[in-house]
Amino acid sequence: MTKRKAIPAKIRLKVLQRDNFTCQSCGKSPALYPELLGIDAFPKLEIDHFDPHSKGGSDEIDNLQTLCIFCNRGKGNDETLNRTIQDKISTLLDTINPEIRKVINSDGKAKIVANDTDYQELVRLNSLCNAFSIQVIPNTIFGYQAMYNAGIYTINDNHAGKVNFVLTPI
């Protein structure tokens, strides 16, 4: 059995930079844990293949992603376990309202009214991959269908605080 060639350092660095030195599955990043520098608990990042090398996947940059050692080793060569942060953002946007992605695809941006908890999760996920520009429209609105015409309204109105913002892909 011959040992496969390692991914060149230059390609590895490009993948790490593209992915903001962040695990594309769980969001761990060495930058988030500076107090652990040099400690074994420090999240170690690896380069993973979307389409596994063992199943014919290439070493092209579009087939590579950054994963922490735990996500990569847990995934193994099962490509069905590929779930990136951008996938999680898409799922969250669909949970808020499936119209959001349709409007972004047609208009290039979407004006949204979302529950504060959904908004905070979107901001957290976006900070890991920087896929969107999020511009808050300064107001806080409360209650069922408050400011319903202010943008694409959340499906799950929980009668609590809402955030009105514009979401634009970067």
C-alpha positions as CSV (number, residue, x, y, z in Angstrom):
1,M,0.0,0.0,0.0
2,T,1.5,3.4,-1.0
3,K,1.1,6.4,1.2
4,R,-0.8,9.2,-0.5
5,K,0.9,12.6,-1.0
6,A,0.2,15.2,1.6
7,I,-1.7,18.3,0.6
8,P,0.8,21.0,-0.2
9,A,1.4,23.6,2.6
10,K,0.4,26.5,0.2
11,I,-3.0,24.9,-0.5
12,R,-3.5,24.0,3.2
13,L,-2.9,27.7,4.1
14,K,-5.3,28.9,1.4
15,V,-8.0,26.6,2.8
16,L,-7.4,27.7,6.4
17,Q,-7.5,31.4,5.4
18,R,-10.6,31.0,3.3
19,D,-12.3,29.3,6.2
20,N,-11.1,32.0,8.7
21,F,-9.1,29.4,10.7
22,T,-12.4,28.0,11.9
23,C,-13.9,24.4,11.9
24,Q,-16.6,24.5,9.3
25,S,-18.7,22.0,11.2
26,C,-18.6,23.1,14.9
27,G,-17.1,26.6,14.7
28,K,-14.1,26.0,16.9
29,S,-11.2,28.2,16.2
30,P,-7.8,28.8,17.9
31,A,-8.6,32.5,17.7
32,L,-11.5,32.0,20.1
33,Y,-9.3,30.3,22.8
34,P,-6.2,32.5,23.2
35,E,-5.9,31.5,26.9
36,L,-5.3,27.9,25.8
37,L,-2.3,28.6,23.6
38,G,0.1,25.8,23.9
39,I,-2.3,23.6,25.9
40,D,-3.5,20.2,24.6
41,A,-7.1,21.4,24.8
42,F,-6.4,23.9,22.1
43,P,-8.6,23.1,19.0
44,K,-6.3,21.6,16.4
45,L,-7.4,22.2,12.8
46,E,-7.1,19.8,9.9
47,I,-7.8,19.9,6.2
48,D,-10.7,17.6,5.2
49,H,-12.0,16.5,1.8
50,F,-15.7,17.1,1.1
51,D,-15.6,14.1,-1.3
52,P,-13.3,11.7,0.5
53,H,-9.9,11.0,-1.0
54,S,-10.6,7.2,-0.4
55,K,-13.6,7.5,-2.7
56,G,-11.8,9.4,-5.5
57,G,-12.1,12.9,-4.1
58,S,-9.4,15.4,-5.4
59,D,-7.0,17.7,-3.6
60,E,-8.5,20.7,-5.4
61,I,-9.2,23.6,-3.1
62,D,-12.9,23.5,-3.8
63,N,-13.0,19.9,-2.4
64,L,-11.2,20.9,0.8
65,Q,-12.5,22.4,4.1
66,T,-11.2,23.2,7.6
67,L,-12.3,20.9,10.4
68,C,-11.1,20.5,13.9
69,I,-9.6,17.2,14.8
70,F,-12.7,16.0,16.6
71,C,-15.1,16.8,13.7
72,N,-12.7,15.4,11.1
73,R,-12.0,12.1,12.9
74,G,-15.7,11.7,13.7
75,K,-16.7,12.2,10.1
76,G,-14.1,9.8,8.7
77,N,-14.8,9.2,5.0
78,D,-18.6,9.6,5.3
79,E,-19.4,12.5,3.0
80,T,-23.0,12.5,4.2
81,L,-21.7,14.1,7.4
82,N,-20.5,17.2,5.6
83,R,-22.4,20.1,7.2
84,T,-20.7,23.4,7.0
85,I,-21.4,26.6,8.9
86,Q,-23.0,28.0,5.8
87,D,-25.4,25.0,5.7
88,K,-26.3,25.9,9.3
89,I,-26.9,29.5,8.3
90,S,-29.2,28.3,5.4
91,T,-31.1,26.1,7.8
92,L,-31.5,29.0,10.3
93,L,-32.7,31.4,7.5
94,D,-35.2,28.8,6.4
95,T,-36.4,28.4,10.0
96,I,-36.9,32.2,10.3
97,N,-38.7,32.3,6.9
98,P,-38.0,30.3,3.7
99,E,-38.7,33.4,1.7
100,I,-35.4,35.0,2.9
101,R,-33.2,33.0,0.6
102,K,-35.6,33.4,-2.4
103,V,-35.5,37.2,-1.9
104,I,-31.7,37.2,-1.5
105,N,-31.4,35.2,-4.7
106,S,-33.6,37.5,-6.7
107,D,-32.9,41.0,-5.1
108,G,-29.3,40.5,-3.8
109,K,-30.4,41.3,-0.2
110,A,-33.4,40.9,2.2
111,K,-35.0,43.0,4.8
112,I,-35.9,40.8,7.7
113,V,-37.8,40.9,11.0
114,A,-36.6,38.1,13.2
115,N,-36.8,37.0,16.8
116,D,-33.8,38.3,18.8
117,T,-32.6,34.7,19.6
118,D,-32.6,33.8,15.9
119,Y,-30.8,37.0,15.1
120,Q,-28.2,36.4,17.7
121,E,-27.5,32.9,16.4
122,L,-27.3,34.3,12.8
123,V,-24.7,36.8,14.0
124,R,-22.7,34.1,15.8
125,L,-22.7,31.8,12.8
126,N,-21.9,34.6,10.4
127,S,-18.9,35.7,12.6
128,L,-17.4,32.2,11.9
129,C,-17.6,32.4,8.1
130,N,-18.3,36.1,7.3
131,A,-20.8,35.2,4.5
132,F,-23.2,38.1,5.0
133,S,-23.2,41.8,5.8
134,I,-25.8,42.3,8.6
135,Q,-27.1,45.9,9.0
136,V,-29.4,46.5,11.9
137,I,-32.3,48.9,11.3
138,P,-32.3,50.7,14.6
139,N,-35.5,49.7,16.4
140,T,-36.8,47.0,18.7
141,I,-40.3,45.8,18.2
142,F,-42.4,43.6,20.3
143,G,-45.4,41.4,20.0
144,Y,-47.3,39.4,17.5
145,Q,-46.8,40.7,14.0
146,A,-45.4,44.0,15.2
147,M,-44.1,45.9,12.2
148,Y,-45.3,43.0,10.0
149,N,-44.7,45.1,6.8
150,A,-41.1,46.1,7.8
151,G,-39.6,43.1,6.0
152,I,-39.8,39.3,5.7
153,Y,-41.4,38.5,9.0
154,T,-40.4,35.5,11.2
155,I,-42.7,32.5,11.0
156,N,-42.2,31.8,14.7
157,D,-43.4,35.0,16.4
158,N,-42.8,34.4,20.1
159,H,-44.3,37.7,21.2
160,A,-40.9,38.8,22.3
161,G,-38.3,41.2,21.0
162,K,-37.6,41.3,17.3
163,V,-34.7,42.7,15.3
164,N,-35.2,44.4,12.0
165,F,-32.1,44.1,9.7
166,V,-30.9,43.9,6.2
167,L,-29.0,40.7,5.1
168,T,-26.7,41.0,2.1
169,P,-24.3,38.3,0.9
170,I,-20.7,39.3,0.8
